[in-house]
Amino acid sequence: MSIKKHYLALDLQDDPELIAQYKEYHAPGNVWPEVLQSLRDSGVVDMEIHLTGNRLFMVLEVDDTFDMERKARMDADNHKVQEWEELMMKFQKLLPWAQDGQKWVPMERVFKL
């Protein structure tokens, strides 16, 4: 089975208190187990979120079963994932170039050594 990576970006509200709360929700052991299970069930093998200022960068490592549209459908049908996403919107700020309804925006690779 091959592993593919997806790189995505999203901003947080530029508020140190909200950023600290967002980081606390994502600290080890704090992400809801149902959310973690939904990631695994969709084919996500590993996931990292990095922060600089108020900009987030996500790296998704996925297996051959992963499909972004399928993941979106699975999320829409999962009450706990929807509850988590609604909670996270308090902290998140959509990128100006995001499409309607899009939170995490795929990044374009511009260099590789």
N, C-alpha and C positions, 0 to 999 in steps of 0.2 A: 504494500500500500504506500502510495506517495503522499508526501506532506507538502502543502502549498501555504504560502503566507499572504495575508491581506493586511494592508496598512491603512489606517483610517484616522481622521482628525475630527475634533469637536472642541469648542471652547466651553469654559465655565464662566459663570458670572464673575466679574472682576471685583470680588469681595473676599478679603482674607478669611473672614469668619465662615462664609459659605464654602470656600475652598477647603478649609480645615474640616468642615463637616463631611464634605464629599470624600476626602481622604480617609476619614474615620469609617465611613460606610464601606470602603474598599479595603480596610486593614484586614490582615489575616484573621479568618474566622467570622468576619462580619457580613460578608455577602450571603444573602439568603440561600440556603441549600437548594431550594427549588429553582433558583436562577442558575446556579452552578450546574445542576442536573440538566436543565434545558440546553445549556451550552454544550455539554457532553453529548446529549441525545441528538444534537444537530450536526455533529461531526467536528466540533471544536476540540482539538487535542491539547492546545495550550493557548493562553491569552495573557497579554501584558498590557497595562496602561501606564504611560509615562506622562509626566506633567512638567511644563516649563511655563512660568508665569501663570496665566489662566488657560493655556492651550494644552489639550490632551492629545496624545498619540497612542493609538491602539495597534497592537500587533496580534493578529489572529493566526494561529497555526491550525490548519484544518486537514482532515483526511479526504479521501475520494468521495465520501458520501455527502460532503458539505455542499450546499447550494444556498446562496444569499436569499433568493426568493422563497425557498422552502423554509429557511430559518425565520423569515418575516411572517410567514403563515403560521408556523409553530408558535411564535411569540404572540401573535394575535389571538390564538386559541388558548393561551395559558394565562389564567387569571392572576397567578402570583407574579409572572413576568410582567404583565400589564401594570400591576400594582407597583412593582419595583420601578418600572419605566416612568410612571407618573410621579413617584417620589423623586427620582433623579432629575426630572425636568425643573424642579425648584433650583437646582444648582447649575444646570446646563444653559448655554446660550448658543443658538444655532449659528453656524457660519453663514456669512452674508451670501455666499454663492451656493449654499445647499439648495437642493430641489425641494419642492413642496413635500412636507412630510418626512424629509430626510434629516436624521440627526447626525450620525457618523458618516463623514464624507470620505470616500476612497481617495487615497493619495497616489500621485503619479511618480514613478521612479524616474529620477533625472540623472542618476549616476550609480554605477556599480563597479567596484574594483575587481 
